[in-house]
């Protein structure tokens, strides 16, 4: 079955480097982060079978400057995942996040839980500071 023929809901997430990204959610709980135009089907850059984990969807998606990794929030938790391998698992960085951003070089992730600011490595390792 062509995935674009399956029932789904597309939600725009924003632009990075001139590329549009959106979330595609399927009724069975699968989520995909896609690049391109929803009307043209787009290209999956990450996907997750939620098992309830991503049932609230994903938001606040931020890519590293080189576009190799993404960080996103789902259910209040912060996750990091590689881009380009749609089947790669997302790693939980912290269970509760208020705000976050990548460093200019993409080698650190600065995270606030609302009380303190912590610095993590590019794959969620840490806190380093």
N, C-alpha and C positions, 0 to 999 in steps of 0.2 A: 504494500500500500504506500502510495506517495504520502509523506507526512503532511503535505499541504492540503490533502483531501480529508484528513482526519479533523474532527471538531477540535477547535482550539480558540484561545483568546490571546491576542497580541497586545502588549502594553509598551509604549515607547519609553526608553530609558535615557536617551540623550545622544549626543555626538561626541566623538573622540577623533581628533585629527582628520576631520572631514568625512568620517564614517559614521553612519547612523547605527544605533544598537537598539534592540528591543527584546522583551521577554515574551516567549511563547509558552503558554500553559495549556496542558491537555487535561481532559476530565479524569484520566487515570492517575494524575499526580505528577507526571513528568513535567519538568521545566527545562527550557532551553534559553540560553542567551544567544541571540542571533545578530549578525552584522548584515546590513543591507536594507532593502525595502521589503516590508511585509507582503506587499502585492506581488513581488517577484519571488517570494519564498525565502529569501535571505540565506545566509550560510551559518550553520551552528558553530559557535566558538566554545561553548561549554554547555553541558547538560547535566541534570541531576534527577534521579528518581527519588522523590522526596521521602517516602515512607513516613510522611507527616512532618518531616523536618522543614521542607520548603513550602508547606501548604499555604503560608501567608504570602508567598511570592518572594521576589528579591527586589531590593531597592538600594539606593545610594551607591550605585555601581561606579567604581573608580578604577581606571587602568593605570599600570605603571607607565612612565613616559615612553618606554620602548614598546609598550603594548603586549608584553610577554606574560603578564599576570594581571588578575583582576581581584579586587576586594569588593565585597558586597555585604549588605545586612539582610538577614532573614530572621523573623521572629525575635528581633532584638539582639541577636548574636552576630558577630563579625566573622566572615569566612574569607579565605584566600584560595584561589584556584589558578592553575596555569591556563593560558589561552592557546588555542590551536589543537588541543586534545579534548574533543567534546565529551569523552568518557572519563576524564580525570576527576578524581574525588576532590571535593572542597574541604579544606582543613579549618576547623574552628580555631579562631585566634583568641577571642574572649566571648564569654556567654552573654555579656550585656555591654552595649556600646551606645554612646551618645553622638560621637563624632569621630572622624578619622580622615587621614589623607596620606598619600605616598610622599616620600621625600623627593626632591627634584631629580635625583639619580635613580630612584626606584629601588634603592637598596635598603630602605627602612620604611616602616609603617608606623605613623604616630597615631595613637588611639587615646580617646578620652572616655571614661565611664561616667563622667559627670562629677567625679570627685578628684580624680588624679589623671595625669597624662603619662602614658607609658610608650616606650619605643620597642617595636618588634622587628625581627628580621623579615626578609622578603617572602619567606614561606610560612610566616606566622610563629617562628621560633622566638622564645623570650618569655617575659619581657627582658630586653637587653639593658634598659635604663628605667 
